[in-house]
Amino acid sequence: MTVLDALVEALRGATRHAAGSDAPPVALLWPDPDGEWRQLVAPLRAALPELFVLGPYAPDDRQGPVIWLKCVVDRALPGLALPDDSVPVLYLPGVGRQELRAGDACPAEFQPLIELQYRGATWHQSNGREWTIEAFLGSTHGLGLDIAGDRPTADALRRALPLVAATSVEALTGRRLEAEDFDRLAVDDPPRDLLSWIGQPERFRSACEAARWATFLDVCRRQFGFDPEEDGPEEAASRLAHGGDRWDDVWRRYAEAPRLYPGVAERLGGVQPKDLLVDQTRLPASNDAEERALATALGEIVALGHGAACDRVLVLEREHGPRRAGVWARLGRSPLALVTDPLARLAQGATTVPSGESLDSFSRDYAERGWRVDRALLDVLAQPLEPAQREIVDRAARHLYEPWLDAGARRLQALVAAGPAGVRERAAAYRADPETCFVFVDGLRFDLAVRLGELLEARALRVGVGHRLAPLPTVTSTAKPLATPVADAVGGVASIETFTPRLGAAGRPADANRLREEMARRGFAIMGRGETRLPVGGVTGGWTEIGQIDELGHKMNARLVSQLEVELQAVAARVAQLLDDGWPRVTVVTDHGWLMLPGGLPKVALPASVVESRWARCAAVRGASTTDVPTYPWHWDPDTMIAMPPGIGSFVAGAEYAHGGISPQECVVPVLVVERRAPAVRATISEVTWRGMRCRVRVDASVAGLRIDLRRNRLREDTSVVSAPAVLGDAGAASVVVDDTHEGAAAVVVVLDGDGNVVASEATTIGEAR
C-alpha cells in the first residue's frame, strides 16, 4: 500500500464511519487552511473518483466554486453521474475548520458550506484539528511513521510530497525519517520521471527548469536509448509496452502504482504491437478484449444446467483470475475479472445443499459452511459494475444461487413439518447477566454476523459465534420479543394482522417500546445511541440497539449490499465502545435473517379470501380456512396457523429482499459473545514534573504493576531515552533520569501495561521546569 492508497482509504473510512449515524452523510468536507495537500490533487483525482476540489470553475477537472460544490452534493448537475451510494469528498484548500464553525463570522464566500457540516461529515483529527501532512504520516491515528520534528524535515517532506505519496508505507516504516530521507526521493529516479513525462509531457516539461530538463534528456538517451524530443511520448509508450533492457524497470515501476501516472494508460492504448512476442498484458486493448469475452461467457451460462453452469464459472475463474493482479485491474478496467472470484466461490458452494436429518444437524451444517454461499452472493452484488455488466452478472449469479437457495429452504421446511414443536423448543430466550450488555441488531443474518466477528477480532477482541433458531414466522414483531431477556413475559395474540404477541398480565402488544419498558422495570440499563452506562449494583444487565439492516433491505432490495459494510462497521464500533467503557461482556443478538435474490423471489399465489393479512413470506390464515400453501403454528399461539410459501416463494411479486418464511437464511440466526482478550487497563497521567534531568510522573491506574518510559516516538521502544522503564509504586508514582544530552528535546511520557502496550501518554519537553 502506498501513502496515496492509505490517504484514499482514510478518506473513504471517514465516510463509512460517519455513515454509521442516523443518516448517511451527504458529503465529507476536507478542510486544508494552508493548502498543504494541493500537490496530491492530480493523483487523487485518478484514485478517488468522488473527489471534488474548491477552486476556479473547471468541471472537467472536478473543480469549481462553492455553489458548484453544493450542486455536486445535491446531485443537481445534469452532466455529473455519481453512484447513489457514493459520498462526495470536498477538498477545501484555503478553508479552515474553525472558519466553517464560526457561523456568521465565516467569510461570506464559504458560508454556503456551513450547513454541510451538519448534513455531512468533516475529516479531521480526533483533537478537532485539520489533518496536516505531518499529522497524517506521524500520528497513531494516521500512518504512525517516525518523523523528525525539525523544520528542515518538514520542508523536505513538503517538497517531496508527490514522491512520498508514490512510496509504499512499508518502505517508510521502521526507521526515523529525516530531511535527507525525503530529499533522496527527489533525485536519481529516471523511471518515475520517464513515466511522468509519457503521461503528461507538456506538464512535465513546464515544471522542469532548464538544467533539470537537460539532465532528463541526457538520462533518457544514455540509459534508455531514447530521445524524448525526437522520438516523442508515443514511441516511449511503444517501448514501454514491448519492454527489454531498462524499459522493464520502467514497467515494473508503473505496475506498482499505475494511478500515480495519469495519461500513461491512454498512451499504451494507442500502441500497435510490432510482433507476436509482445507481452499482451501490457496492452489495455488486450485486457478490454478479455473483458468482452468474459462478459459473453457469463451471459451464456444461464442456458446451461445448474451443474454445468457451476463448472463453467470455475473454468472462467482459472482463465481470468490472474488478471486481478495486473495493472488494468488496479486501474479499475477489469471489473469482470474481479467478480469471477466471488462468482467462483458461489459456484463452488452451490453444488452442495445444507444437509442434516434433524433441525440441530441441519442448523449446524448451515452455520459451519452453508452461510459462505450467501456471503459469496453478496460479494458478487457488491462489485461495482457498469449497468450492462451488472445485468449479465446478476443473471449469472441468480442462475447459480437460486436452485441452491430453494433446495435448502425446502429441506428445512420438511424438517419443520415433521416436528413443528421442535422450532419452538429451540427458539430459546436469553438469560440476564449483570455483566452482559445485549446489543440488538435487526436483521443480522448469519453471514453478516461472521463478517462482524472478523471486524471485532481485528480490534483485538475475543469473539464467539453461535447460532439458534428464530421463532416462526421470521418477522420482527414475532421474533424480537424472543431476542430479549424478558421473553418469559410474552405470549398469546395481541394482533395477528401484524404477528404481534401480548406482553404481561395487561396483554398489551409486545412492541419495541414496551419491551424496553419491561427490561427497565427489571433493572436493565437501557441505553440510547452512544450511551454506555456502566454495570453497577442493582443493574440486571444492559440493552441497546443499533443498525438499520432490515429497514434498508426493505427500502433498497438488492442495493442493500452497498450499505452492509457501513452498517457492520458501526455495530463493531458500538460493541468496542461498550467494552472500552467498562462492560465485561457484550452479546450481539438479532431477531431474524432474510432472503435476497436479484430479479425477485418467485411468486406464489394465495387467495386473499383465506388470510387475515399477507406479507411477502408469511400470511395469517383466517379462522378455519384452508389453503394449498403449507401452514405452520405461530410461535406465540400454536392454535393460530401461519401460511408460508414453499421453497423461496413470495406472496408479493418482485420482492428481492424478504423474510417471514422458513429457510436457513431466515431461521438460523447468530449469537455473538464478545469480550476483551485481557482485562481492560485504565490509566491517566495526572502529573509530569521535571527537576533537572529527573522526570517525575504520577498515574491514576486501575491495576498495579504498570511502568513508565520516556520516548521520542510513543510507539517505538527503541526511541527510549532512559536506561530502563520504571515501575509505578503503590502511590502511582515513579521517576526516570535522562542524560543531559537530550535536554530541550521533545519527548513523550508513556505508561506501559504488562505486555508492553501503551495505555496512556503525554507529551513533554526534556528538562523543562513547570
N, C-alpha and C positions, 0 to 999 in steps of 0.2 A: 504494500500500500504506500503510495506516495503521499507527501504532505498535502498535495492538492486533493487527492482522494479522501484523506482524513477530514479536510475542510468541508468538502461536499457532504460527507457522512454526518459531520457535526451539524450542518445547517438542516439537513433532512431530519436528523434526530431531534433537533429542537422543534421542528414542525410536528413530528409524531408525538413528542411528549406533550406539546400544547394541545394536540387533538384529543388527548385523554380527558379534557374538561367537558362541560356540559354540551358545548357546541364546537365543531371543528373551527380552527382559526381561518379567517378569510385571507390572511397574508402573514408572512414573517418579516418584520422590519429588522434591517441590519444597519444600525447607525454607525457611522465612522467619521467622527468630527474632524479628524486630521487627514482623512483620505489615505490612510496608510495602505489599504488593500487595493487601491486603484490598479496597481500593476498586474493584478491577477484577474482583472475583468475579462480579458480576451480568452484565456484558457477556461475560466469558469463558465463563460457562455457556452462553450462546447460540452462541458461536463455536466452542467446544471441547466437544462432547457427552461426551467421555471424561474430563472434569474432575470430580474428586470432592474435597470440602473437609472437612478435620478441624474438627469443631465439635459443637455440640449436635445431637441427633438430629432431622433434618428431611429424610427421604428424598426428598420431592417436590422439594427444592432440591439434591439430590445431595450432602447433607451429613450427617455423622454422626461418632460417636466412633471410636477406634482399632479396636475389634473389628469395627465395621460396615465400615470401610475394608478390613480383612482379608477379610471376606466378599465384598466387591466384587471384590477382586483374585482370589480363588479361585472366582469365578462361583458363589457359594453362596447367592445371594438369588433366590428364585423369581420375584419381580416385576421383576427387573432383567435386561434383554436387552442384552448387549454383543456386537457382532460378534466372531467368533473372532480376527480379525486386528488388533483394536484393543488398544492398551495403555493402561490407566487411568493418568491423571495425578493424583497425590495431592498436593494443595496443603496444606501443613502450617504454618499461621500459628502463631507462638509456639514453633516447634520448630527448633533449630539443627542443622546437620550434625554438629558436634562432639559434641552430646549423643547422637546416634544412634551415633556411632563410639566412644562412651565405654564401651560394653558394660554391665557391672554398675553403673557409675556413672550410667548414663542414668536419668532419672526413671521410676519404675515404670509410670506411665500410658502412656509412649511405648515401652517396651521391646518390645511385640509388633511394632513396626515395624522393629526392628533387622535381622531376618533378610531383610527385603525389600531391603536394600542389596545383598545377595548374589544373590538371585533376580531382582532388578530392577536399576534404574539410578537415579542421582541427578543432578538438574540443578544444576550448579554451574559456577563459573568455572574456567579452566584452572589457576589457582593454588589450587584446592580450596575457595575461599570461596564463600558463598552469593551468588547474583545479587541485588545491591541494585538499586534503581531507577537510581541514578546509573551504576552499573557497566554495566547493560544498555544504557542510552542512550548512554553515552560511550565504552565500551570498543571497541577494534577488533574484538573477537570478538562484540560486540553490534551496535549501530547506528552506532557511530563518530561520534556527534554531538559538536560542540564546546560543552561546557557549563562555565560558570564554576564554580570550585571553592569559592566562598564560602558561608557559612551562609545568607544571605538567599535565594540562588538555590536551595539545597537545600530550604528551607522552602516557597518558592513552587512548586517542582516538585511537592512532595507535596500541596499544597493543590489544584493543578490537574491531578492525575494522570488522573482520568477524562476531562478535556478534552484532555490531551496524547494519551491513547490514541486519541481520535477524530480526531487530526490526522495528515495524511499525513507520512510520513518525509521526502519531498521538500521539504515546506514548512518543515521544521526544519533542513534541510541547507544548508551553505554560509555560515553565519554563526555568531558566538559567541552562545550563548543565556545570558541572564542573568535575574535575578528579574523584571524588568519584562516580559520576553517571555512568561513563564508567567502572570503576573498578568493580562496583556492577554487571555489566552484565557478568563479567568473573567468578563469583563464584555462587555456590548454584543453578545450573540449571541441575539437573540429566536428565530430558527428552531430553534436547539438546545433552548432552554428549552421552546418550544411542543411540540416532538416528545416531549421527556421527559415533559411533563405529559399528552399524549394517551395515551401508552403506559401510564404508571403514575401516574394523577392523585393518588391518596392518598399514595403515597410521595413524589412531588414536593412536594406541599403540606406534608407533615410535616417535610420537610427545609428549608423556607423560613422564615426569620424574618419577622416581621410586615412590616417595611419592604420586604424583597425580594418578598414576595407581593403587596404593594400595587403595587410597581413592575411586576411581571409583569402584573397585571390591567390597569394603565394602558397598557402597551405593546401588549397584545393588542387593547384597544379602539381605540387610536389607529392602529396600523399594520396590523391585520388585520381591523378592523371586526367584532370578535368578543368576546363576554364569557364567559370561562370559567365564571364562577359561574352565569350564567343559561342559557347555551346547552349546556354540558356537552361531554365528550370525544367523544360520538357525532356531534354536529354538527360538531365540529372535524375529525373523520375524514372526514365527508362533504365538507367544503370542501376538504380536502387532496386528495381524490380528484377533485373537479370542477375544481380549480385556478382560475387567474385572479389577477391582481394579485400581491400579496406571497405568496400561497399557492403559487405556482410556485417561489418561492425556497425555501420550506419543503420542497417535494417534492424539489428538487434536493439539498438537504442530506440528506434521508432516503435518496435513491437512492445517494449517495456511500458511505454506510456504514450500511445498514439494521440490521445486527446490534447496533449501539450503542443502539438504541431499542426494547428489548423491549416487546411489547404493541401496538405500532402496527399490525403486520400483522393482528393479530386484530381491531382496531377497523375496519380497512379491509375486513375480511371481512364486516362487517355493514352495509356501505354499500349502499343501494339507489339506482341511477342515476336522476337526476331527468329526464334527457333522453337522446337518442341521440347527443349530441355529446360525452359524457363520454369521456375517454381510457381505453379499456378496459385498457391496460397497467398502470394504477394499481390495478386491482381484482384481488385474488387469485383471485376466483371465475372471472374470465376466463382467467387462466393455468391454473387447475385444469381448466377445460373443454378448453383446448388440449392439455393433457397427456393427458386421456382420449381425445380424438380421435386424437392421435398413437399412443397405445397400440393403439387399434383398427386404425389403418392399418398399423402394424408387424406386428400379428397376421395381417393379411390377405395380406401379401406372400408368405407361404410357399405360397399357392395359385397364384402366378404363375410363369411360366417364368423361368429364370435371368436372361436379358437384361432382361425386363420388370421383374423384381424390382429389379435394379440401377438401372434408370431411375427406378422409383418412389421408391427411397430418396433419390436425388439431388433429386427434386422435394420430398420431405418436408424435406430439409435446407434448401432455399431457403425453404420456408414457415416452418419453426420455428427455424432457426438464429439469426435476430435476437433471439429471446427469451433467448439466452445472455448478452446484455449487460444484461439487465434486473434489476430489484430481486429478483424472485422466484427467479431463478437464484442470485443471491448468497445468498439465504436457504435454498438447498437445496430449493426447491419446484419446480424444473424439471429433474429428472434425465433425462427422456427427451429434452428439447431439448439437453441436454449430450451425450447419447450419439449424437445424429444426426451429429455431426462425425466421430468415428471410423467410424461406420457408412457415411457417405458416402465416406470415404477407402477403406474396404473395398470398397464397391460400384464405385467408380471403377477401382480396381486390378484387381478380379476379372474385368474384361472382357477382360484381356489375359494369356494364359498365357506363362510364360517360354519363350523360343524359342532356336533355335540348331541348326545342322547338325552340330555336334561337341561333345564334352564341354567343350572350352575355351570355345566361344562360348556354350553354354548356361549354364555356370557364371558367366561374365562377365555375362550378361544378368540372371541372378538376383541377383548381387552388386551390380549397378548399380541395379535397380529392383524386382525381384520381392520382396525382403525387406520392402518397405513394406506389402505386403498382410498379411503375418504380423504386423507391428507394429500395423497398424490393428485386427486381430482382438484382440490382447492389450489394446489401449486400450479396446475395447468391453467386454471381460470385466472390466477393472479398474474400470469405472464403478460406484460404489455405487448399488444399486437395491433396492427392496422385492422380496420373493420373487416376487410375481405379475409385476412388471415384468421381473425377471431372467429368468423363464421365456420371456416374449414376446421379449425382446431376444436371448436365446441362440438361440432357434429361428430368428429372422430372420438372425442372424449366420451360423449354420450353413448356412442356405439360400443365402446369398451366397458363403460361403467354400468349402464342400465341393467343388463342381464344379471350381473353380479349383485347389484343392489336389490333387485326384485327377488332373486333366489334366496338371499339372506333374510329378507323380510318374511317370505313365505315359510322358511324353515322355522323362524322364531314363532310365527303365528300358529304353526302346527303344534309346537311345544306348549304354547299358552292354551290353545283349545283343548289339549289333552288334560290339562290341570289348571284351570283359571285361578284357583286359590293360591297356586304357587307364586304368582306375581305379588299378590297381597302380602304373603308371608315374607317375601324377600325385600319388599319395599319398606325397609325399617326406618324408624325415626332416629334422630340423633340425640345423644345424651349430653346434658350440660356439664361443663367443666369450668371451674373458676379461673383456670389458667389459659383457657382457649377462647379466642375470638373467631366467630364464624364470619366468613366473607361470602356473601351470596352473589353469584354471577348468573343472571338469567340467560339460559340457552348455551351454557358452556359445554359443547359437545365433547366427546371423549378425545378425539384427535386434537382439538384445540387445547384441552387440558394437558396433553402430553407436551405440546409446544410451550404452554405456560410453565410447566415444570422445568423445561430447558432454560427458559428465561430466568427463573428463580435460582436454579443451580448455578447459572452464570454470575449471580450475585453472591455466590459462596453460601447459599442456604441449603439445608438438607430437606429433600422433598420425597414424600411417599405418595405414589399414585395408586389409589384403589378404585373399586367400582361397586355399584349396586344397581338394582332395577328401579326405574321410575314407576310410579303408580299409573293406572290407566283411567282415562285417556291422558296422553302425554301433553297436556296443556298447562299453562302456568296456574290457572285458577284451581286445578285439581292437584298439581304436583308440588307447588310451592309450600303449602302447609306442611307437607311431609319433609321438606328440606329444612324445616325449622326445629329447634329443640322443644317446641310446645305442641307437637302434633298430637299428644295424648288428649288435648282439649278439643280436638276437631272430630266431627263425624256427622253423618246424616246429610240431607239435602237442604240447601238454602236456595239454590237456583239451578235447576237442571239445564235451563237455556244457556247459562254461562258456565256450567260444570263446576259450580262453587259449593263447597260444603259449609256446614254450620260450625260456629266456634262457641264453646262454653255453654253453660246452662241456659243463657238467654237466647241461644240459637241464632245469633246474628251472623251474617255472611263472613266467612274467614278470608277477608281481603287483606291486602298488604298492610294497611294502617292498623287494623285490629290485631293482626298477628304481632306487629311490633309493640302494640299496647300491652298485649298479654305477656310478651317477653319482658317488657319493662316492669310489669307488675310482679313478675317472679324474680326480679333483681338483676336482670341483664343490663349491661351498659349499651344503650342503643346509640350508635354514632352516625352522624351525618358525614357528608363528603369532607375528607381531610381531618376529621376529629380522631383523636387517639387516646381516649380516656383510659387510664391505666387500671389494671385489676386491683381493687382494694377490698378490704374486709366487707363482707356482705354482698359483694358482687358475684353473681352466679356465673358470669362469663360475658362475652361481648358479641355484638351483632352489628354488621354494617353491610351495605350493598353498593355495588359498583358495576358499571358496564351497561351497554345497550346493544349487545349482540343480537338478541331476539327482536328487539324493536327495529333495528337497522335491517335485519333479514326480511321482515315483512314489508318494509318500505323499498328496499333495494333489490330484492330477489338475488340473482346470481352475482350482481355487482357488490354484494356484501363482502366478497373476498378482498376488495380494495381497502377495507377498514379493519379487517381482523387483526392484523399485526398491531395497529394502533390501539385497539381495544385491549389486547393481551399485554402490551407494554404498560398500559395504565393500570391493569389489575396487578401486574408484577410490582409496580412501584408502590401501590397501595399496601400490598402484603408486606413488602420490605419496610415501609414506613411504620406499620403496626409493630413489627418485630423490633425495629430500631428504637421505638418509643416505649418498649418495656413488656409487651405481651410475650409470654414464653412460647406460645404456640398459636398458629393460625390454621384453621380448617376451611378450605375453599369448597363450597357446596353449590349445587345447581338444582334445577327442577326437571329439566328435560333436554333432549337433544333435538335434532331436526334432520330432514331430508333436503338435499339440494340437487337438482338436475337441470342443466342448461337445456332450454327449449320447453321445459314444463313437464310435470308428472302426468302420466296417462289418466285420462278422465274416466271416472266410474259413475254410472247413473244411479241415483237414489231418489225415488218419488218423494216430493215434498209432503204428500199426504200422510206419510208414516213416521215423520220425525217432528220433534218439538223445535229443534234447532239443528243447523247443519254448518259445520266448519270444513275446512279443506280435508282433514284427515279423521274427523270423527263427527258423529251426529247422535243426538239423544232420541231414542225410539219413543214414539207416542203410545202410552198405555200398553194395550195388548197387541199392538200392531205387529205384523210380521214382515220380513223383507228377505230377499235373496242374499243381501250383503251380510257377512258374518257379524255377529253381535257378541259382546263380552260384558261381564258385570262391572259396574262402576266401582272404583276403589272405596269410596266413602259410603256407598249403599249398594250392596251386591244385588238387591232386588231391582235396581234401576239398570236397564240394559243400554249399552252404547254400541252403535254401529260403526265399524271401522273397515275401510276398503281392503280388499285382498291385495297382497303384494305391496307395491308402492303407489297404488292408485290414489286419486284425489277426487273428492266430490266437487271441487271447483276447477274449472278448465284453466289451463295456462299457468298454474302455480309452479314456480321454480323452487320456491322455499316454502316448506310446510312442516307441521308437526301435529301430533294428536293421535297418531296411529301406533301400530306395532311394527317395529323394525329395530335392529340393534343400534342404529344411529339415533333413534328417538328414545329407546328404553334403557340401554346400558350407559349409565351416567357416571361421571368421575367423582371421586372424593380425594382431595389433595390435603395432606397434612404437612405443614411447613414449619420448620424450626431452625434455629441457628445451629451452625456446626459446633460452635463453642459458646459458653456463656458470654453474654454481652459485657463489654468492659466500658465503663463510663469514666471519663477523666476530663477535668477542666483545669487549665493552668491559671491559678489565681494571682500569682506574683512572680515576677522576674526582676532581680536586682543585681547590680554589679558593685563589687568592692575591689577596685584594682582589676586584676585579671581573674578574679573568682566570681563565678556566676551562681547565685543562689536562686533556687526555684521552689515554689510551693504549689502543690497539686491537690485538688479535691477529687478523690477517686472512689469508685465503688468496690475495688478489690485491692488487696495488698500485693507487694512484690513487683510493682511497676518500676521502670528505670527511666532515667532522663539522659539525653545525649544532646550535643551541640553540633550542628552540621551546616555546611554551606548549601547542600541540597537536602531537603527534608526527607526524601525517599531513598537517598543513597547512603548506605552505611560507610562506603569508602570516602565520603567527604567529611567525616567527623573530624573535629579539631581538638578533641580531648583524647587522652590515652585510653580511657575506657568509660562506658556509661556508668552512672552512679545509681544505686538502688535507693528508692524513696524510703525514708524512715517511717516509724509509726505515726508521726505527726504529719506525714505527707510532704516532708521537706528533704531536699538534698542539694549538694553543691558540686560543681566541677571547676577545675582550674584550666585556663587556656594559656598557651605560650604567647608572650607579648609580641611576637612577630605578626600575630593576627589582629592586633589592636586596630580598632576603627573599621574592620571589615563587617559586611552584612552576614548574618547567620540566622539559624532557626533553632529554637529550643524544641525538642521533640520528646514526647512521652511514649515509651515502648511497653507493649504487653509481653507476656512470657514467650510468645512466638516471634518477637521482634517486629510486630506490626505497629505502625504509628497510630496512636489513638487520640493524640492531641498535639498541637504545635502552636508556636507563637514566634513571630519574627523579632529579632533584636539586633543591636549593634555591639560588637565585642568591646568590652571595656567601658561602655557608655554608662555614665552615672545618671540615675533617675531621682 
